[in-house]
């Protein structure tokens, strides 16, 4: 099979992006990209699956993410362009519908991630102001919907992103997690931490130990995603072929260590039953309250959590709306989704469309589901991205048949095979409980909406004799302009 022709992203009249990111800024970008809603909202839910050994799923998720990250490293140094998974699938297979599915799946993962963040925001606000709203109450629903509406308003007005802003946000997110670790060690010196609990593994009656760990890992994977977004900065990194491998692996290692330490401190300070009980407040707020009762950390931490998850929600909704806008401008989705506001210069129809999808998801998980939002929506985000990562690993296997004319990072030959197998395994139904099967229903409905819109657009273009419409030949340019952003 011949390699799909490279799209015209490097047309002579198009200036190159400014390469401003060195190793330090790239490291902060990757760490900040991974940190966010995931660990802030997941700890209690993961502990509910496996008991005191909550660190184990985070560790396994880190290992699976690292394997796929190595595949990304070879791909981004082979093709140092700002397009990510859709570009790699397009180059490997040249099937425009598959490229569309990958791009739309990435967009859906942004919406499910932002919806997860909105529910986490509602929980932290409930803790911070002591409102006392119970899980599934109208108060939690109104806060979550109100927050998402505020995100839409900010998105409509237009928000400028910069690496300097990312540095500040990363420092805030890191401060909250380092606070948990500090509180854990402080409590240990005061005799309030029981680290024997971290070796207690508890599985549910319906699953054995292996399947319980698998299900918890599939959920914990939500906390590790984000590393793949850094490939969209390839054209703004100084010497990406040399810098990317070392920095991406370093960033993954830093976040992996932080996550394991946070989960250990959580189960050592708070009983697992309390960590997983939303009526007792968010898990990490309970940790700081139990570990340092004489210090005001428990009053500060919910606001740090709100700041961290709010940033994730805003950037994810920006990504989702811009990607819908880009697909519409390519003639792949209805033209109306690509309309731009005359004064604000923002894709207002795409913003309203993605916000409406987020509203529907928030309403469903708060009022219709017995599962915590992070388990259902965070798990759906993991499911969508695990499918994308499976395709990315397979794309690398295919693209290795087509050498490129420059030096690049080379992953061990067996790793993409392992990456494809592990990601596909974690995306399977055996990695979810009966209640979590709703993740497939949510993912299916979201993708069905995209396919219906794509099919309608294709038929409309065909009727109007536009054979080139609906093709994704300019995927690099589209993703460079409207590319990915953090999911968690």
WORAGI-V623105 format. One record per residue. OMEGA is omega in radians with two decimals (NA if undefined). Layout:
omega=OMEGA
omega=OMEGA
//
This chain:
omega=3.11
omega=3.13
omega=3.10
omega=-3.12
omega=-3.14
omega=3.10
omega=-3.03
omega=3.14
omega=-3.04
omega=3.11
omega=-3.04
omega=-3.06
omega=-3.11
omega=3.11
omega=3.10
omega=3.06
omega=-3.10
omega=-3.10
omega=-3.03
omega=-3.00
omega=3.00
omega=-3.08
omega=-3.06
omega=-3.14
omega=3.11
omega=3.11
omega=3.12
omega=3.12
omega=-3.10
omega=3.13
omega=3.13
omega=3.12
omega=-3.09
omega=-3.14
omega=3.10
omega=-3.03
omega=-3.01
omega=-3.06
omega=3.12
omega=-3.05
omega=-2.97
omega=-2.90
omega=-3.11
omega=-3.12
omega=3.09
omega=3.11
omega=3.12
omega=-3.12
omega=-2.99
omega=3.12
omega=-3.06
omega=3.14
omega=-3.09
omega=3.13
omega=-3.04
omega=3.10
omega=3.09
omega=3.13
omega=3.13
omega=3.10
omega=3.09
omega=-3.13
omega=3.11
omega=3.13
omega=-3.13
omega=3.12
omega=3.12
omega=3.11
omega=3.12
omega=3.05
omega=3.08
omega=-3.12
omega=3.10
omega=-3.11
omega=-3.09
omega=3.08
omega=2.98
omega=-3.08
omega=-3.07
omega=-3.13
omega=-3.04
omega=3.13
omega=3.03
omega=-2.96
omega=-3.12
omega=3.10
omega=-3.08
omega=3.11
omega=-3.13
omega=3.12
omega=-3.08
omega=-2.98
omega=3.13
omega=3.14
omega=-3.00
omega=3.12
omega=3.09
omega=3.10
omega=3.09
omega=-3.13
omega=3.12
omega=-3.13
omega=-3.12
omega=3.08
omega=3.07
omega=3.10
omega=3.14
omega=3.13
omega=3.07
omega=3.14
omega=3.13
omega=3.10
omega=3.13
omega=3.10
omega=3.03
omega=-3.13
omega=-3.13
omega=3.08
omega=3.08
omega=3.09
omega=3.13
omega=3.12
omega=3.14
omega=3.10
omega=3.08
omega=3.10
omega=-3.02
omega=-3.11
omega=3.10
omega=-3.07
omega=3.07
omega=3.10
omega=3.13
omega=3.09
omega=3.10
omega=-3.11
omega=3.11
omega=3.14
omega=3.11
omega=3.14
omega=-3.11
omega=3.11
omega=-3.11
omega=3.12
omega=3.11
omega=3.10
omega=3.14
omega=3.07
omega=3.10
omega=3.07
omega=3.14
omega=3.13
omega=3.12
omega=3.13
omega=3.13
omega=3.14
omega=-3.13
omega=-3.11
omega=3.07
omega=3.11
omega=3.10
omega=3.12
omega=3.13
omega=3.09
omega=3.12
omega=3.12
omega=-3.14
omega=-3.12
omega=3.10
omega=3.14
omega=3.12
omega=3.14
omega=3.11
omega=-3.13
omega=3.14
omega=-3.10
omega=3.08
omega=3.06
omega=3.11
omega=-3.12
omega=3.12
omega=3.13
omega=3.13
omega=-3.14
omega=3.08
omega=3.12
omega=3.12
omega=3.12
omega=3.13
omega=3.12
omega=-3.10
omega=-3.09
omega=3.11
omega=-3.06
omega=3.04
omega=-3.14
omega=-3.05
omega=3.12
omega=-3.13
omega=3.14
omega=3.14
omega=3.11
omega=-3.14
omega=-3.10
omega=-3.06
omega=-3.14
omega=3.02
omega=-3.08
omega=-3.09
omega=-3.11
omega=3.07
omega=3.10
omega=3.12
omega=3.14
omega=3.13
omega=3.12
omega=3.10
omega=3.11
omega=-3.13
omega=3.13
omega=3.09
omega=-3.12
omega=-3.07
omega=-3.10
omega=-3.07
omega=-3.13
omega=-3.07
omega=-3.14
omega=-3.09
omega=3.13
omega=3.11
omega=3.06
omega=-3.01
omega=-3.09
omega=3.12
omega=3.14
omega=3.08
omega=3.11
omega=-3.06
omega=-3.13
omega=-3.12
omega=-2.99
omega=-2.96
omega=-3.05
omega=-3.09
omega=-3.04
omega=-3.13
omega=3.14
omega=3.08
omega=3.13
omega=3.09
omega=-3.13
omega=3.14
omega=-3.12
omega=3.11
omega=3.12
omega=3.14
omega=-3.11
omega=-3.14
omega=3.14
omega=3.12
omega=-3.12
omega=3.09
omega=3.14
omega=-3.10
omega=-3.07
omega=3.11
omega=-3.05
omega=-3.04
omega=3.08
omega=-3.09
omega=3.14
omega=3.11
omega=3.14
omega=-3.07
omega=-3.13
omega=-3.09
omega=3.13
omega=3.11
omega=3.14
omega=3.14
omega=-3.01
omega=-3.05
omega=3.02
omega=3.06
omega=-3.11
omega=-3.11
omega=3.11
omega=-3.12
omega=-3.05
omega=-3.10
omega=-3.08
omega=-3.13
omega=-3.12
omega=-3.05
omega=-3.09
omega=-3.06
omega=3.09
omega=-3.12
omega=-2.95
omega=-3.13
omega=-3.14
omega=3.01
omega=3.11
omega=3.11
omega=-3.12
omega=-3.10
omega=-3.07
omega=3.10
omega=3.11
omega=3.13
omega=-3.11
omega=-3.10
omega=-3.07
omega=3.12
omega=3.11
omega=3.03
omega=3.12
omega=-3.07
omega=-3.11
omega=-3.14
omega=3.12
omega=3.03
omega=3.10
omega=-3.13
omega=3.12
omega=3.10
omega=3.13
omega=3.07
omega=-3.11
omega=-3.12
omega=3.07
omega=-3.08
omega=-3.07
omega=-3.09
omega=3.13
omega=3.13
omega=-3.14
omega=-3.11
omega=3.12
omega=-3.02
omega=-3.08
omega=-3.10
omega=-3.14
omega=3.09
omega=-3.11
omega=-2.90
omega=3.11
omega=3.11
omega=3.11
omega=3.13
omega=3.13
omega=-3.13
omega=3.10
omega=3.11
omega=3.09
omega=3.13
omega=3.09
omega=3.14
omega=3.13
omega=-3.13
omega=3.14
omega=-3.10
omega=-3.03
omega=-3.12
omega=-3.00
omega=-3.00
omega=-3.05
omega=3.07
omega=-3.13
omega=3.00
omega=-3.11
omega=-3.09
omega=3.12
omega=-3.08
omega=-3.09
omega=3.05
omega=3.09
omega=3.09
omega=3.06
omega=3.11
omega=-3.13
omega=-3.12
omega=-3.09
omega=3.06
omega=3.06
omega=3.10
omega=-3.12
omega=3.06
omega=3.13
omega=3.13
omega=3.13
omega=3.10
omega=3.11
omega=3.12
omega=3.11
omega=-3.14
omega=-3.03
omega=3.09
omega=3.08
omega=-3.06
omega=-3.12
omega=3.04
omega=-3.00
omega=3.09
omega=3.11
omega=3.12
omega=3.08
omega=3.12
omega=3.06
omega=3.02
omega=-2.98
omega=-3.04
omega=-2.99
omega=3.14
omega=3.06
omega=3.10
omega=3.13
omega=3.13
omega=-3.10
omega=-3.10
omega=3.12
omega=3.11
omega=3.13
omega=-3.13
omega=3.08
omega=-3.07
omega=-3.10
omega=3.10
omega=3.13
omega=-3.12
omega=3.07
omega=3.13
omega=-3.13
omega=-3.09
omega=3.09
omega=3.07
omega=3.07
omega=3.12
omega=3.13
omega=3.13
omega=3.14
omega=-3.13
omega=3.12
omega=3.13
omega=-3.14
omega=3.11
omega=3.09
omega=3.13
omega=-3.11
omega=3.11
omega=3.11
omega=3.13
omega=-3.12
omega=3.12
omega=3.13
omega=3.14
omega=3.13
omega=3.12
omega=3.13
omega=3.13
omega=3.13
omega=-3.14
omega=3.07
omega=3.05
omega=-3.03
omega=-3.10
omega=3.14
omega=3.14
omega=3.11
omega=-3.04
omega=-3.09
omega=-3.10
omega=-3.03
omega=3.13
omega=-3.12
omega=-3.11
omega=-3.07
omega=3.09
omega=-3.11
omega=-2.99
omega=-2.89
omega=-3.03
omega=3.06
omega=-2.97
omega=3.12
omega=-3.06
omega=NA
//
